[in-house]
Amino acid sequence: MRSLLRTPPSILTPLTRDASLVWVASGVVGVSFGAVCVAGGLPMWVPVVMSLVVYAGSAQFSAVGVLLAGGGPLAAAATGLLLNTRTAAFSLAVADVIGTGRLALLVGAHLVTDETVAFALAQADPARRRAAFWISGIGLFAVWNLGVLCGALAGTALGDTATYGLDAAFPAVLVALVLPALRADSAVRRSALLGAALAVAATPLVPAGVPVLLSLAGLVALKGVRR
């Protein structure tokens, strides 16, 4: 985090501008999450505290879905943990970006998300990757939690933003983040296609979130090429 303070404006400004697109999408989905939780009958503090402590968008949606369907806390927690196992691979990918200090590792691990990792790895050099990780991670955490709070306060008056198609903003931003890497490396393209094919094939057969985990098998193809 200290390195972020020493990053020149010539790097910070464009990274902040680009990351703001992801922040907007995150805020929209956060508002939806807060509203869905309260509209489903959960106390307002549940989505707010969950977002601060757990901070895992898709896993939060799945855990709350289990709770609203009548499942117990243990089943909800197990669902969230299953979906979040993918962040173990993400953490390895940005281990050298987060830093080595105890505080940096603790905070950085909490900020590891699909979007933050994709944004960081899309940068060309280590300094930009480190700055991108912290700019994206801190901004996403702030905007997500603010969005959840606003959605929880709005409650049933807002409804589900998916009705307006706004939930598509999040995956669209992710696609935009990974496109540069896909264009630059044919091995990455083949690995991504394999992972995507596995995820699409598994979607009708397994619970939500599991296809994302299965798509990580595409990394095996990438590893074989890089040897």
Secondary structure, 3 states (H helix, E strand, C coil): CHHHHCCCHHHHHHHHHHHHHHHHHHHHHHHHHHHHHHHCCCCCHHHHHHHHHCCCHHHHHHHHHHHHCCCCHHHHHHHHHHHHCHHHHHHHHCHHHHCCCHHHHHHHHHHCCHHHHHHHHCCCCHHHHHHHHHHHHHHHHHHHHHHHHHHHHHHHHCCCHHHHCHHHHHHHHHHHHHHHHHHHCHHHHHHHHHHHHHHHHHCCCCCCCHHHHHHCCHHHHHHHHHC
